[in-house]
């Protein structure tokens, strides 16, 4: 069998056990956490239920049986494409809620990815080309600050400065392009810094390669050397971090969407956790894990295509 085909099959076959493990762990933790969807403050909006009413609701939603039977029932429904109705929004299925919220998260995540990639590549290239100059030091310091600062801290800082003090932007919402600026920046800065550091490291390593010295000896301009020889080869290792970043960004951010009141999947998941909305929690977790695993597999395949040596090393 062709080694490249074996590599592809091996990666794809891992998807099923990973999703199974994620679903079992999520299901177990979800039910182990104290409280339930029909306690005061959950689906009932703070209204206490009598034991009889609560028992009827538990029976209606198949929550009164052993945990393993509940899980088997859930898997059976999922295999038929039925994720159930949300406990918070009983008139809508989980699929309908995800279809409503996920495009917002994808929109936010893709914009953040574009900003992170473009900004990170520019900073990384400048740091490598002007190594050990003030440009390199400034870019490195900015990158380190962005890496160690959590995105929710950046989000709060942006809100304080640009909304409450300068009054340039609203504190939240998703109604106009102006509302996109702060959440996109807050999501992108950390990944931009990682890409910048990674690009700088790869560029410096590639600049010192023998074939780059040969290109310079042939009389090529520094711009040609950097663009044609250095940049192209330094980009290949970036695939290993770009894929996971994309998966993380397009699935939504709990903190960013909650802080800026963005009606995306991350915010839905946060409210579902507090309300113990089991169907929505499981549907969202399965969607996230599926996307992340698939993007990881695609990243591996792209990396193997870009550098054929990877196929044989991993086989």
C-alpha positions as CSV (number, residue, x, y, z in Angstrom):
1,X,0.0,0.0,0.0
2,X,1.2,3.5,-0.8
3,X,2.8,5.1,2.2
4,X,1.0,8.4,1.7
5,X,-2.4,6.6,1.5
6,X,-1.6,4.7,4.7
7,X,-0.7,8.0,6.4
8,X,-4.1,9.4,5.4
9,X,-6.1,6.4,6.5
10,X,-4.2,6.3,9.8
11,X,-5.1,9.9,10.5
12,X,-8.8,9.5,9.6
13,X,-9.3,6.4,11.6
14,X,-8.2,8.2,14.8
15,X,-11.2,10.6,14.5
16,X,-13.8,8.1,15.7
17,X,-12.1,7.0,19.0
18,X,-11.2,10.6,19.8
19,X,-14.8,11.8,19.3
20,X,-16.0,8.8,21.4
21,X,-13.6,9.7,24.2
22,X,-14.6,13.4,24.2
23,X,-18.3,12.5,24.3
24,X,-17.9,10.1,27.2
25,X,-15.8,12.6,29.2
26,X,-18.1,15.5,28.5
27,X,-21.2,13.5,29.3
28,X,-19.7,12.2,32.6
29,X,-18.5,15.6,33.8
30,X,-21.7,17.3,32.8
31,X,-23.8,15.0,35.0
32,X,-21.2,14.9,37.8
33,X,-21.4,18.7,38.3
34,X,-23.8,19.6,41.2
35,X,-27.2,20.9,40.1
36,X,-29.5,20.1,37.3
37,X,-31.5,21.7,34.5
38,X,-34.7,21.7,36.6
39,X,-33.3,23.1,39.8
40,X,-34.1,26.7,40.7
41,X,-32.2,29.1,38.5
42,X,-31.9,26.6,35.7
43,X,-34.5,26.2,33.0
44,X,-37.2,27.3,35.4
45,X,-35.8,30.8,35.7
46,X,-35.4,30.7,39.5
47,X,-38.9,29.3,40.2
48,X,-38.7,26.3,42.6
49,X,-40.4,23.1,41.3
50,X,-42.3,20.6,43.4
51,X,-40.8,17.2,43.6
52,X,-43.6,15.7,41.4
53,X,-43.1,18.3,38.6
54,X,-39.4,17.8,38.7
55,X,-39.7,14.0,38.5
56,X,-42.1,14.4,35.5
57,X,-39.6,16.6,33.7
58,X,-36.7,14.3,34.4
59,X,-38.8,11.4,33.0
60,X,-39.9,13.4,30.0
61,X,-36.3,14.2,29.0
62,X,-35.0,10.7,29.9
63,X,-32.8,12.0,32.8
64,X,-34.2,9.6,35.4
65,X,-32.4,6.4,34.3
66,X,-28.9,5.1,34.9
67,X,-26.2,7.3,33.4
68,X,-24.9,4.6,30.9
69,X,-28.5,4.2,29.5
70,X,-28.8,7.9,29.1
71,X,-25.5,8.0,27.2
72,X,-26.6,5.0,25.0
73,X,-29.9,6.8,24.2
74,X,-28.0,10.0,23.4
75,X,-25.6,8.2,21.0
76,X,-28.5,6.5,19.3
77,X,-30.3,9.8,18.7
78,X,-27.1,11.5,17.5
79,X,-26.5,8.7,15.0
80,X,-29.9,9.5,13.6
81,X,-29.0,13.2,13.4
82,X,-31.1,14.2,16.5
83,X,-29.4,16.3,19.1
84,X,-32.6,17.1,20.9
85,X,-34.2,20.3,22.0
86,X,-32.5,22.9,24.1
87,X,-33.7,23.1,27.7
88,X,-33.3,26.9,27.6
89,X,-35.1,27.4,24.2
90,X,-37.6,24.5,24.1
91,X,-39.1,25.6,20.8
92,X,-35.7,25.2,19.0
93,X,-33.6,22.2,18.4
94,X,-29.9,22.3,19.2
95,X,-29.1,22.2,15.4
96,X,-31.2,25.3,14.9
97,X,-29.5,27.2,17.7
98,X,-26.1,26.2,16.4
99,X,-27.0,27.2,12.9
100,X,-28.0,30.6,14.2
101,X,-25.0,31.2,16.4
102,X,-22.1,29.4,14.7
103,X,-21.9,31.7,11.6
104,X,-21.3,34.6,14.0
105,X,-18.4,32.8,15.7
106,X,-17.0,31.8,12.3
107,X,-17.2,35.4,11.1
108,X,-15.4,36.6,14.2
109,X,-12.8,33.8,14.1
110,X,-11.9,34.2,10.4
111,X,-11.4,37.9,10.8
112,X,-9.2,37.3,13.8
113,X,-7.3,34.7,11.9
114,X,-6.6,37.1,9.0
115,X,-5.4,39.7,11.4
116,X,-3.3,37.3,13.3
117,X,-1.7,35.8,10.2
118,X,-1.0,39.0,8.4
119,X,0.2,40.9,11.5
120,X,2.3,37.9,12.8
121,X,4.0,37.3,9.5
122,X,4.9,40.9,9.0
123,X,6.3,41.2,12.6
124,X,8.1,37.9,12.3
125,X,9.7,38.8,8.9
126,X,10.8,42.3,10.2
127,X,12.3,40.8,13.3
128,X,14.2,38.2,11.3
129,X,15.5,40.6,8.6
130,X,16.4,43.3,11.2
131,X,17.7,40.8,13.8
132,X,19.2,42.4,17.0
133,X,18.0,45.9,16.1
134,X,15.4,48.1,17.8
135,X,12.8,46.8,15.4
136,X,13.5,43.2,16.5
137,X,13.5,44.2,20.2
138,X,10.3,46.1,20.0
139,X,8.5,43.4,18.0
140,X,9.8,40.7,20.4
141,X,8.7,42.7,23.5
142,X,5.2,43.3,22.0
143,X,4.9,39.6,21.2
144,X,5.9,38.4,24.6
145,X,3.4,40.8,26.2
146,X,0.6,39.5,24.0
147,X,1.4,35.9,24.7
148,X,1.5,36.2,28.5
149,X,-1.7,38.3,28.7
150,X,-4.9,36.4,28.5
151,X,-7.4,37.4,25.8
152,X,-10.1,38.3,28.4
153,X,-7.7,40.7,30.1
154,X,-6.9,42.3,26.7
155,X,-10.7,42.5,26.0
156,X,-11.3,44.3,29.3
157,X,-8.4,46.7,28.7
158,X,-9.6,47.5,25.2
159,X,-13.1,48.2,26.6
160,X,-11.8,50.5,29.3
161,X,-9.6,52.5,27.0
162,X,-11.6,52.7,23.8
163,X,-15.1,52.5,25.1
164,X,-15.3,54.0,28.5
165,X,-12.4,56.6,28.2
166,X,-12.2,57.5,24.6
167,X,-15.7,56.6,23.6
168,X,-14.6,55.4,20.1
169,X,-16.5,52.1,20.2
170,X,-19.5,50.7,22.0
171,X,-18.9,48.3,24.9
172,X,-20.4,45.4,23.0
173,X,-22.8,44.1,20.4
174,X,-22.6,42.8,16.8
175,X,-24.6,45.2,14.8
176,X,-22.1,47.0,12.6
177,X,-18.5,46.6,11.4
178,X,-17.5,49.1,14.1
179,X,-18.5,46.5,16.7
180,X,-16.1,43.9,15.2
181,X,-12.9,45.9,15.9
182,X,-12.3,45.3,19.6
183,X,-13.3,41.6,19.7
184,X,-11.2,40.8,16.6
185,X,-8.2,42.5,18.1
186,X,-8.7,40.9,21.5
187,X,-8.9,37.4,19.8
188,X,-6.1,38.0,17.4
189,X,-3.3,39.5,19.5
190,X,-2.2,36.3,21.3
191,X,-2.1,34.2,18.1
192,X,-0.4,37.1,16.2
193,X,2.4,37.1,18.8
194,X,2.8,33.3,18.5
195,X,3.0,33.5,14.7
196,X,5.5,36.3,14.9
197,X,7.8,34.4,17.2
198,X,7.5,31.3,15.1
199,X,8.1,33.1,11.9
200,X,11.1,34.9,13.3
201,X,12.7,31.6,14.5
202,X,12.0,29.8,11.2
203,X,13.3,32.7,9.1
204,X,16.5,33.1,11.1
205,X,17.1,29.3,10.8
206,X,16.5,29.4,7.1
207,X,18.6,32.5,6.5
208,X,21.6,30.6,7.8
209,X,21.1,27.6,5.5
210,X,23.7,26.7,2.8
211,X,21.4,27.2,-0.1
212,X,20.6,30.8,1.0
213,X,24.3,31.6,1.2
214,X,24.7,30.1,-2.3
215,X,21.8,32.3,-3.6
216,X,23.6,35.4,-2.2
217,X,26.9,34.3,-3.7
218,X,25.2,34.2,-7.1
219,X,24.4,37.9,-6.8
220,X,20.7,37.8,-6.0
221,X,19.4,40.9,-4.2
222,X,18.5,40.6,-0.5
223,X,14.9,41.1,-1.3
224,X,14.9,38.2,-3.8
225,X,16.7,35.9,-1.3
226,X,14.2,36.6,1.4
227,X,11.1,36.4,-0.8
228,X,12.1,33.5,-3.1
229,X,14.2,31.3,-0.9
230,X,13.8,32.2,2.8
231,X,10.1,33.1,3.2
232,X,8.7,30.1,1.2
233,X,10.6,27.5,3.2
234,X,10.1,29.2,6.5
235,X,6.3,29.1,6.0
236,X,6.0,25.3,5.9
237,X,6.5,24.7,9.7
238,X,3.8,27.4,10.3
239,X,1.2,24.9,9.1
240,X,1.6,23.0,12.3
241,X,0.3,25.9,14.4
242,X,-2.0,27.6,11.9
243,X,-4.4,24.6,11.7
244,X,-5.1,24.4,15.5
245,X,-5.4,28.2,15.7
246,X,-8.0,28.2,13.0
247,X,-10.0,25.5,14.8
248,X,-9.8,27.4,18.0
249,X,-10.8,30.7,16.5
250,X,-13.8,29.6,14.3
251,X,-15.4,27.6,17.2
252,X,-15.9,30.8,19.2
253,X,-14.4,32.2,22.4
254,X,-16.3,31.9,25.7
255,X,-14.6,35.0,27.2
256,X,-14.6,37.3,24.1
257,X,-18.2,36.6,23.1
258,X,-19.4,37.0,26.7
259,X,-17.5,40.2,27.4
260,X,-18.6,41.9,24.1
261,X,-22.1,40.4,24.1
262,X,-21.6,38.7,20.8
263,X,-24.4,36.2,19.9
264,X,-22.0,33.4,18.9
265,X,-21.5,29.8,19.8
266,X,-19.1,30.5,22.7
267,X,-21.7,32.7,24.5
268,X,-24.4,30.1,23.9
269,X,-22.1,27.4,25.4
270,X,-21.4,29.5,28.5
271,X,-25.1,30.1,29.2
272,X,-25.8,26.4,28.5
273,X,-23.3,25.4,31.2
274,X,-24.8,27.7,33.8
275,X,-28.3,26.5,33.0
276,X,-27.2,22.8,32.8
277,X,-28.7,22.6,29.3
278,X,-27.4,19.1,28.6
279,X,-28.4,18.7,25.0
280,X,-26.9,22.0,24.0
281,X,-23.7,21.3,25.9
282,X,-23.2,17.9,24.2
283,X,-24.1,19.2,20.8
284,X,-21.7,22.1,21.1
285,X,-18.9,20.0,22.5
286,X,-19.2,17.4,19.8
287,X,-19.2,20.1,17.1
288,X,-16.1,21.7,18.6
289,X,-14.2,18.4,18.9
290,X,-15.2,17.3,15.4
291,X,-13.9,20.5,13.9
292,X,-10.7,20.5,15.9
293,X,-9.9,16.9,15.0
294,X,-10.8,17.3,11.3
295,X,-8.7,20.5,11.1
296,X,-5.8,18.7,12.8
297,X,-6.0,15.9,10.3
298,X,-6.2,18.3,7.3
299,X,-3.2,20.2,8.8
300,X,-1.2,16.9,9.0
301,X,-2.1,16.1,5.4
302,X,-1.1,19.6,4.1
303,X,2.1,19.4,6.0
304,X,2.9,16.0,4.5
305,X,2.1,17.3,1.0
306,X,4.3,20.4,1.6
307,X,7.2,18.3,2.9
308,X,7.1,14.7,1.6
309,X,9.7,13.6,4.2
310,X,7.0,13.9,6.9
311,X,5.0,11.1,5.4
312,X,7.8,8.6,5.8
313,X,8.9,9.8,9.2
314,X,5.4,9.5,10.6
315,X,4.8,6.1,9.0
